[in-house]
Amino acid sequence: RSIKKKKKQGTFREDLYYRLNVINIRVPPLRERKEDIPILSEFFLNKAQGEGHGGLKKVLTKRALEKLYDYAWPGNVRELQNEMERLIVLAGEETKITADMLSPKIIDASEKGKVQGARVHGKLKDALEDLEREMIKEGLRRTGWNKSKLAKELGISRAGLIMKVEKYGLDKRKVLK
C-alpha cells in the first residue's frame, strides 16, 4: 500500500502525509532477504515460548528450515511469526520442530517450487544455463546489484559471478526494466 499514491488519489490527508514523510526507508519483503529466516524464526519461537506456549526450548530441524527458505512468504514477517507461534502450540512437549509439522501450504509450496518452471526438453547444458541465468538475474534484482552478497549466496567467487554476468549479458539497465 503506497501512501504516496493514496495522497495523489485524495484518499489520504496531505498534511498527515508530510508529517509522516520525514525519511523513507525501504525494507525489502522477507522473500528478498531469506537469510533473515533463521534469526527471525528463532526469535519468534523464543518469544512464543516466553508467552507460555511451550515448556522446553524448541528448535527447527535443518529440513524444516529448508522448507521455510523455499516458501515465498506472501504475508511477510507477520506470516512467519504466526507460523512459529502455531508450531510452538502443535509441538507440545517435542523439542525438535520437524518439516512435517509445518503448515500444508509451506510444505506444498516447497514441493512445487522444486519443479516449477523446470525445463524438461532439449539439451541438459542449455537447461542448466537457463537456470543459472535466471538465478543470477533474480539474485541481482533481489540484492540491489550487490555482486559480493550474491556471490556469497550462490557459493561462488565474486570474479566468477562477474564472468557469468558478462557471459549472459546481464546489463543492469536491461535487467531492471
Helices and strands as residue ranges (DSSP letters): H 3-9, H 14-20, G 30-32, G 34-36, H 37-48, I 49-53, E 59-60, H 62-70, H 76-91, E 96-97, G 99-101, H 104-115, H 124-142, H 147-154, H 158-167, H 172-175
